[in-house]
Amino acid sequence: MGKDKYLEIAVSAAKRAGEIHKKYFASGVKVRTKSSPFDLLTVADTRAEKEIISIIKKRFPGHNFLAEENKYRQNDCEYKWIIDPLDGTNNFAHKIPIFCTSIALAQGEELILGVIYDAMRDELFSAQKGQGAFLNGKRIKVAQTDTLKQALLITGFYYDRGKKMSENLRHIKLFLEKNISGIRRFGSAALDLCYVACGRASGFWEFELKPWDFAAGKLIIEEAGGEVTGRYGEPVELESSFIVASNGRLHRKMLQVIK
């Protein structure tokens, strides 16, 4: 069996999670906070994660899992699934239809698969290492923008309301002073990365992301011809937190502003 077996299962799990999202989005859910008043959790998060894990475990019982809502015992298997069952929970809880499921697969330290599903728009972004990036089965490429004045950028805000917030606001001001086309804040880092991958935006940056926030999106951008690094241009590892993503042409120019 080839690598497509992983894609098949990831797509199946992501779409099942999407069904759960739509069900609870329509009916409403109880919301509670996690580490801060801004970090929310809903029953849709936990039920989607349970379903995703169940679907993957049935096919690959020995694989490892790194997911947002629960901790899972690790073994010496080289394969690890990295899962955000509902990225954009704050949007979901406030009835804003911008959220998704993100599923990545790493073999050792290398990301080999990424699937991100936006159930509200029925948009499935996917990539396998070395095979390109796709939106609903059609190949996607990053934008060809090569100047900041032409660029639409995306950012996100961490839950911190102190120093990191102030620094992010400083970055926004600096970019706007470059007379860029605009800045957006959608509230789902996984979708933000997909929007760069398919050319809807030219770049993205955010403080303090977790592996499940960016793993799938990182591979999708890279397979679409873009670039993802840390703040200073360093390679992004799963333990990284500050993410800068772009179409590649603008990457150094973005890093010059984010320093």
LINBELWO-V123652 format. One line per field, one symbol per residue. ss: DSSP state (H for helix, E for strand, - for the rest). phi: phi as a letter, one per 40 degrees, with the letter a starting at -180 (. if undefined). burial: + if it has 16 or more other C-alpha atoms within 10 Angstrom, else -. A space follows every 10 residues. Layout:
BEGIN
ss=???
phi=???
burial=???
END
This chain:
BEGIN
ss=---HHHHHHH HHHHHHHHHH HHHHHHH--- EEE------E EEHHHHHHHH HHHHHHHHH- ---EEEE--- --------EE EEEEEEE-HH HHH------E EEEEEEE--E EEEEEEEE-- --EEEEEE-- --EEE--EE- -------HHH -EEEE----- --HHHHHHHH HHHHHHH--- -EEE----HH HHHHHHH--- --EEEE---- HHHHHHHHHH HHH---EEE- ---------- --EEEE---- HHHHHHH--
phi=.ccccccdcc cccccccccc dccccccgbc bbcbcacccb bbccdccccd cccccccccb ccccbbbcca cbcbbccccb cbbbcachdc cdcbgccbaa bbbbbbbgcb cbaabbbbcc bfbbcaabdg bgbabfgbcb bcccdbbccc cbbbbabccc bbcccccccc cdccccccfc cibbbcgacc cdccccccgc bbaaaacfcc dccbdccdcc ccccgcbbbc cbgcdcbccc bcbbbacgcc cccccccca
burial=-----++-++ +-++++++-+ ++-++--+-- +--------+ +++++-+++- +++-++---- -++++++++- --------++ ++++++++++ +++---++++ ++++++---- +++++++++- ---++++++- -++++---++ +++-+--+-- ++++++++-- ----+--+-- ++--+----+ -++--+++++ ++++++++++ ++++++++++ ++++++++++ ++++++++++ +----+-+-+ ++++++++++ +--++--+-
END
